[in-house]
Amino acid sequence: MTTTGRPELPADLVLEAGDGLVLRRHRAEDVPGIVAQCVDPLTVAFTTVPTPYGPEQAEQFLAACRRDWAAGDVAAFAVVVDGRFAGSVDLRLGEAGWGEVGFALGPWVRGSGVMTRALRCLLAWTFASPGDGVDGPSGAGLAGAGLEGVHWRAQVGNWASRRTAWRCGFRVEGEVRGLLVQRGARRDGWIGSLRCGDPQEPAEPWLGPVLR
């Protein structure tokens, strides 16, 4: 643990979800995929990515990921499928044993279940105690983050994000007016939570639109 009470983030941390799905730190080689994801209309509509977005913005994102990792504030991972960049998932480390997850996928892998698998992989590490660990690339145990719970937030209308959270067991606690800030404007948002030990399966019937 660091002096802030947050878990330390190993520089070489890699998480494996199996079947060619790996969570690793972002690299320079991911820049083309990051750009392609961040110019996608749905990404622009439901996230805070700058617009316009190009290689310069992607390089700034990589620098922020390195800075936040070194500070122990955010564990941001590239989602890699069979060696190809597919998106990002992160754990923003808060105080008193809680954090917040965020995730986004490129349009070329949406609807395939990749993010559900990636998020469950991240949650396994998030909730594993430092003494328990989870499997790494070599099969050796990696120290877990040992958090007690995590929150998820998304802009109202982002049903794809909500469905992924629902599949992973998050309970949507409500809709909050002005919860999120996007490019200087307040947006209504959903918020949900998941505690360590909660089943990572739907906790309630799906009440949103049918998504493929």
C-alpha positions as semicolon CSV with decimal commas, in nm:
position;residue;x (nm);y (nm);z (nm)
1;M;0,000;0,000;0,000
2;T;0,107;0,358;-0,063
3;T;0,094;0,638;0,194
4;T;-0,249;0,733;0,051
5;G;-0,386;0,391;0,142
6;R;-0,412;0,295;-0,224
7;P;-0,252;-0,019;-0,369
8;E;0,080;0,017;-0,545
9;L;0,070;-0,033;-0,921
10;P;0,351;-0,255;-1,052
11;A;0,513;-0,110;-1,363
12;D;0,477;-0,438;-1,552
13;L;0,123;-0,530;-1,446
14;V;-0,056;-0,746;-1,707
15;L;-0,390;-0,923;-1,660
16;E;-0,502;-1,215;-1,874
17;A;-0,868;-1,293;-1,938
18;G;-0,802;-1,597;-2,158
19;D;-0,884;-1,678;-2,521
20;G;-0,648;-1,411;-2,652
21;L;-0,781;-1,127;-2,434
22;V;-0,515;-0,937;-2,239
23;L;-0,519;-0,619;-2,031
24;R;-0,183;-0,439;-2,038
25;R;-0,053;-0,085;-2,012
26;H;-0,096;0,136;-2,316
27;R;0,192;0,157;-2,564
28;A;0,295;0,386;-2,849
29;E;0,183;0,117;-3,095
30;D;-0,176;0,167;-2,973
31;V;-0,197;0,523;-3,110
32;P;-0,370;0,435;-3,442
33;G;-0,630;0,225;-3,260
34;I;-0,687;0,493;-2,997
35;V;-0,745;0,754;-3,268
36;A;-0,985;0,526;-3,457
37;Q;-1,183;0,462;-3,139
38;C;-1,194;0,828;-3,034
39;V;-1,327;0,963;-3,365
40;D;-1,614;0,713;-3,361
41;P;-1,948;0,898;-3,323
42;L;-2,063;0,694;-3,021
43;T;-1,735;0,752;-2,841
44;V;-1,765;1,125;-2,905
45;A;-2,129;1,127;-2,790
46;F;-2,083;0,945;-2,460
47;T;-1,728;1,017;-2,341
48;T;-1,512;1,319;-2,270
49;V;-1,259;1,265;-2,551
50;P;-1,144;1,591;-2,712
51;T;-1,279;1,682;-3,054
52;P;-1,121;1,686;-3,303
53;Y;-0,901;1,390;-3,211
54;G;-0,576;1,286;-3,375
55;P;-0,233;1,138;-3,296
56;E;-0,139;1,441;-3,084
57;Q;-0,437;1,386;-2,854
58;A;-0,358;1,013;-2,837
59;E;0,000;1,090;-2,732
60;Q;-0,135;1,322;-2,462
61;F;-0,361;1,040;-2,344
62;L;-0,064;0,802;-2,322
63;A;0,133;1,060;-2,122
64;A;-0,160;1,105;-1,882
65;C;-0,188;0,727;-1,839
66;R;0,183;0,704;-1,751
67;R;0,159;0,998;-1,511
68;D;-0,153;0,871;-1,335
69;W;-0,008;0,519;-1,309
70;A;0,314;0,647;-1,152
71;A;0,110;0,855;-0,905
72;G;-0,103;0,555;-0,813
73;D;-0,421;0,736;-0,914
74;V;-0,546;0,536;-1,215
75;A;-0,471;0,186;-1,341
76;A;-0,549;0,227;-1,712
77;F;-0,524;-0,077;-1,938
78;A;-0,536;-0,129;-2,311
79;V;-0,781;-0,408;-2,400
80;V;-0,595;-0,626;-2,650
81;V;-0,762;-0,905;-2,849
82;D;-0,532;-1,146;-3,032
83;G;-0,261;-0,881;-3,030
84;R;-0,480;-0,597;-3,161
85;F;-0,579;-0,289;-2,961
86;A;-0,956;-0,299;-2,901
87;G;-1,025;-0,036;-2,635
88;S;-0,947;0,074;-2,281
89;V;-1,063;-0,007;-1,929
90;D;-0,948;0,164;-1,612
91;L;-0,976;0,165;-1,237
92;R;-0,962;0,509;-1,076
93;L;-0,839;0,457;-0,724
94;G;-1,024;0,653;-0,459
95;E;-1,001;0,674;-0,083
96;A;-1,120;0,439;0,191
97;G;-1,106;0,123;-0,018
98;W;-1,326;0,223;-0,311
99;G;-1,264;0,310;-0,675
100;E;-1,444;0,376;-1,002
101;V;-1,428;0,184;-1,329
102;G;-1,448;0,327;-1,679
103;F;-1,435;0,156;-2,017
104;A;-1,474;0,211;-2,390
105;L;-1,437;-0,009;-2,697
106;G;-1,361;0,050;-3,061
107;P;-1,655;-0,011;-3,294
108;W;-1,483;-0,310;-3,454
109;V;-1,532;-0,527;-3,142
110;R;-1,857;-0,397;-2,994
111;G;-2,129;-0,653;-2,937
112;S;-1,880;-0,939;-2,904
113;G;-1,877;-0,962;-2,523
114;V;-1,514;-0,846;-2,511
115;M;-1,574;-0,564;-2,263
116;T;-1,776;-0,783;-2,029
117;R;-1,483;-1,025;-2,016
118;A;-1,231;-0,743;-1,981
119;L;-1,424;-0,577;-1,699
120;R;-1,463;-0,903;-1,508
121;C;-1,089;-0,959;-1,544
122;L;-1,019;-0,612;-1,405
123;L;-1,266;-0,667;-1,121
124;A;-1,098;-0,996;-1,026
125;W;-0,773;-0,804;-0,972
126;T;-0,955;-0,510;-0,810
127;F;-1,113;-0,724;-0,540
128;A;-0,833;-0,977;-0,486
129;S;-0,644;-0,906;-0,167
130;P;-0,273;-0,823;-0,195
131;G;-0,202;-1,163;-0,040
132;D;-0,427;-1,364;-0,271
133;G;-0,331;-1,234;-0,614
134;V;-0,464;-1,331;-0,955
135;D;-0,307;-1,511;-1,247
136;G;-0,055;-1,322;-1,457
137;P;0,103;-1,399;-1,795
138;S;0,338;-1,655;-1,644
139;G;0,069;-1,810;-1,425
140;A;0,225;-1,657;-1,114
141;G;0,003;-1,471;-0,870
142;L;-0,015;-1,094;-0,904
143;A;-0,098;-0,894;-0,594
144;G;-0,457;-0,774;-0,606
145;A;-0,576;-0,421;-0,531
146;G;-0,787;-0,535;-0,236
147;L;-1,067;-0,280;-0,278
148;E;-1,400;-0,306;-0,097
149;G;-1,615;-0,170;-0,378
150;V;-1,629;0,019;-0,704
151;H;-1,865;0,264;-0,869
152;W;-1,965;0,292;-1,234
153;R;-2,107;0,603;-1,397
154;A;-2,232;0,669;-1,749
155;Q;-2,422;0,937;-1,933
156;V;-2,796;0,872;-1,953
157;G;-2,862;0,702;-2,285
158;N;-2,537;0,507;-2,297
159;W;-2,715;0,174;-2,289
160;A;-2,414;-0,025;-2,410
161;S;-2,212;0,083;-2,106
162;R;-2,506;0,017;-1,876
163;R;-2,556;-0,332;-2,019
164;T;-2,189;-0,419;-1,965
165;A;-2,209;-0,298;-1,605
166;W;-2,535;-0,492;-1,558
167;R;-2,378;-0,810;-1,691
168;C;-2,096;-0,772;-1,438
169;G;-2,333;-0,739;-1,142
170;F;-2,344;-0,363;-1,089
171;R;-2,663;-0,235;-0,930
172;V;-2,781;0,091;-1,082
173;E;-2,851;0,311;-0,781
174;G;-3,024;0,587;-0,973
175;E;-3,024;0,867;-1,229
176;V;-2,868;1,194;-1,116
177;R;-2,926;1,527;-1,286
178;G;-2,604;1,701;-1,385
179;L;-2,387;1,416;-1,255
180;L;-2,126;1,429;-1,533
181;V;-1,932;1,703;-1,708
182;Q;-1,867;1,663;-2,079
183;R;-1,669;1,932;-2,263
184;G;-1,788;2,204;-2,027
185;A;-2,153;2,100;-2,013
186;R;-2,338;1,911;-1,740
187;R;-2,503;1,583;-1,840
188;D;-2,748;1,363;-1,652
189;G;-2,590;1,036;-1,547
190;W;-2,650;0,688;-1,413
191;I;-2,452;0,559;-1,117
192;G;-2,411;0,203;-0,993
193;S;-2,202;0,006;-0,748
194;L;-2,047;-0,334;-0,694
195;R;-1,902;-0,462;-0,368
196;C;-1,634;-0,722;-0,316
197;G;-1,813;-1,057;-0,285
198;D;-2,114;-0,955;-0,493
199;P;-2,187;-1,201;-0,777
200;Q;-2,051;-1,066;-1,105
201;E;-2,370;-1,162;-1,284
202;P;-2,691;-0,964;-1,345
203;A;-2,847;-0,875;-1,011
204;E;-3,184;-0,776;-1,161
205;P;-3,378;-0,815;-1,486
206;W;-3,261;-0,612;-1,783
207;L;-3,496;-0,317;-1,823
208;G;-3,333;-0,135;-2,112
209;P;-3,360;-0,170;-2,491
210;V;-3,265;-0,491;-2,668
211;L;-2,898;-0,469;-2,765
212;R;-2,715;-0,701;-2,997
